């Protein structure tokens, strides 16, 4: 519940900025983009989508809380959108993030499969991140506990950086799992190029709220920002 109140409190921070949208009538997605760009030129719009169930526009701003805007533009909430079904409380925002991640083929990930899988986590990682290296040392322990670890690339310093080039080399290798481990051990890896998903995965990370590494997405869509020891992850997964 604390997360809900945190999301609601952020709305008061953004509301003063968004007040100028109140007289706008949203007819379609293009109108939403135009109106928000006019009122909030300092923010980068990453996406605008209509949430059919809630009848709200979901507006993602780079590095800011997600906005949920009424179709007439008179009201908005900043932060996560929740659906109440009896005693069940579902985070629709996290579900939407999860759907985007789950749409990625595992062939584009680097996957350490648990022999007896009971759960999986998806980790946005950087080969030069200290805490990513700590987590990677615990992959075997996670696998033994039934947790499959699926890696997506998130070079923190951005596309074109040295870390980005290393991750391209890893993803383009003939043995990505070995090369990823070597890179995280600080070993020198040969330059390697191919058509690869590294930039797309980095952009997806930004879109779903990744701001650092490791960022861990659980099977229910919960996004954990930062390192958690394997034992705590297993407990969090209810295993």
N, C-alpha and C positions, 0 to 999 in steps of 0.2 A: 504493500500500500504506500510505502514511503516514496516509491518511484512515481506513483500517480500524483502525489502532492508535489513532488519535485517538478514534474511536467507542467502541472497547473501553475506553479509559482513562476515558471519561466514565461508563461503567457503574459503576465503583467509587465515583464521587461520589454516584450516585443510590441505590446498593444499600442503604446504611444506612437511607435513608428508606423503601425499599420492603420491608424485612425483615418488617414486620408483615403483609404480604400472604401470607406463606408458608403459613399455615394455612387459607387460603380456597380453596374449591372452586368454580371458575367453571362454571356450568351454561349461561349464555347471556350475551348482551351486557348485559342489564339487571343481571345479577349482577356483571359486570366493573365497570360504572359505579358501582354501589353500594359495592363493596368498595374501589375506589380512592378514591372520595370520602371514605369513612370513614378510610382510612389516610393520605390526602394531601389534607386539606382546603385546604391553602395553594396547591394547583395547580388550574388550570382545565383540565378535560378538553374537548378540541376534537372528538375522534372516537374511536370504538372499532370496529374491524372485524376479522373473522376472516380470516387469510391461509390459504386452503385448502391451498396447496402445502406450507407449513411447519407447519400445524396450530397456529399461534400467534395470539394476539390482538394486533393492532397498536393501540397506545394512543398517541394524540397529545395531549401536554400543551402548553399555550400557552407558547411561549418556551423549551421544554426539549427534550432529545433524545427521539426516538420510543422508546417502550417496546415490547418484544416479550415477551409473557407467556404461559407455558404454560397450557394449559386447566385444569390443577389448581391454578394459582396459586402453585406452589412455586418456580418459576425465572423469571428474566427477564433480558433483555439491553437495555441502553440504547444507542441509536444505530442505525446503518443495519444492515439485514439483507441478507446476501449469499448468493447461490446458486452452488454450485460444480458445473460440468458439464465434466468432463475438465479441460482447461487453461483453460477459460473461467470467468471470475469476473464475475457479474452482480450489480449493486446493485439489489435488489428494492425498497428504499425509494425510490430515485430513480425507478424505473420507475413506481411507484404515484403519485408526485407528477406525473410527466409525463402519465400517463393522465388525471388530473384537469384539467390545463391543456389537453391536446389535446381534451378533451370540449367546450371552449368554442368556439362558432361564430366563424369569422373575422369575421362580420358584427358581432359585439360587440366586436371589437378595432379598433385603428387600424393598418392594415397598409401598409407601404412595400415594395411588391413588387419584387424583382429581375427585370430583363428576362429573364435567363437563370439562373433559380434553380438553385443547387446545394446550398443548405442554408438553414435558417431558424433564427432565434433568437426567443424570446419574452421580452419585457422588461417587468418591473413598473416603472412610471415615475411620477414626480411632477413636475408642471410647474414647481415652485419649487425643485427639487433642482439644485444647481450641476453635479454630475457627470452628472446626466441630460441637462443642457443640452449638456455636452461631448460625450457620446455621440451626441446627436441631430445635432450638427454633422457627424458622421461617417457618417450614414445613407447619404448618396449614395455615399461610398467603399465602404461595405459592399455596397450594391446593385450597384455596378460589379464587385465581386468575386464576385457571384452569391449574396449573402446577403440573404434577405428578412427584414425587421425587423417583428415583430408586437408592438404595445404593449398592455399591460393596465394599468389604473389602480391606483395604490397611493399615495394621498395620505397621507404619513407622519404627519401630525398628526391623522389619523382622520376618520371620517365626520362631516359637519357643519362641518368646519373651512373656513377660507378657501380652502385649496388644493383641498379636496374640491369646493367650489362652482365653482371655476374648471374643474375636470376634468369636472364635470357639464355645464357650458356647452360645453366642447369636444366631448364625446361627443354632445351634443344638437344640435350645429350642422349646417348643411347641407353643410359642407366640413370634416370633423374633422381631416384631415391638415393643412390650412392653419391652422386654429385652434390645433392643437397646436403647430405651429411658431411661430406668433405668441406663444402663451402662454409658450413656452420662450425666446423672445427678450425677454420681459419686457413685451410690449405689452399694453395694456388690451384686454380682450375683453368684449363685452356679455354680460350675464346671460342665461342660456338654460336652460329646464327641459323635461324630457320623462321618460317612463319610460326608465330607463337602467341599465346594469350596473355602475356605478362602485362602489357599496357591496359588491355581490356579489364583484367582482374584488378589492377590498381584503380582504375576509374570506377569500377563497381564498388570497391571498398569505400571510396569517398562517398558514393551515392548512398550506401547503407549505414553510414555513420562511423566508419573506421577513421580514427585520428592518430593512431599509433599502433605499435606491434608489441607482442602478439595481440590480436583481437580474435576472440573465440566465439563462434556461433554454435549454440546448443541445438539439439533436435527440435525444440519448441520455438526456435527463433530468437531466444534470448541472446543478446550481444554482450559479452564480457570483455571489457576493455582492460587489457593488461594480463600479466602472468598469474596463473594459479598453479600451485603444486599439484602433481598428479592425484594424490590422495584426496585433495579438496575437490578436484574436478569430478572424480568418481563419485564422491559423496553428493555433489551438486546434481549429478545425473541420476541419483537415486539407485545406484548399483550396489 
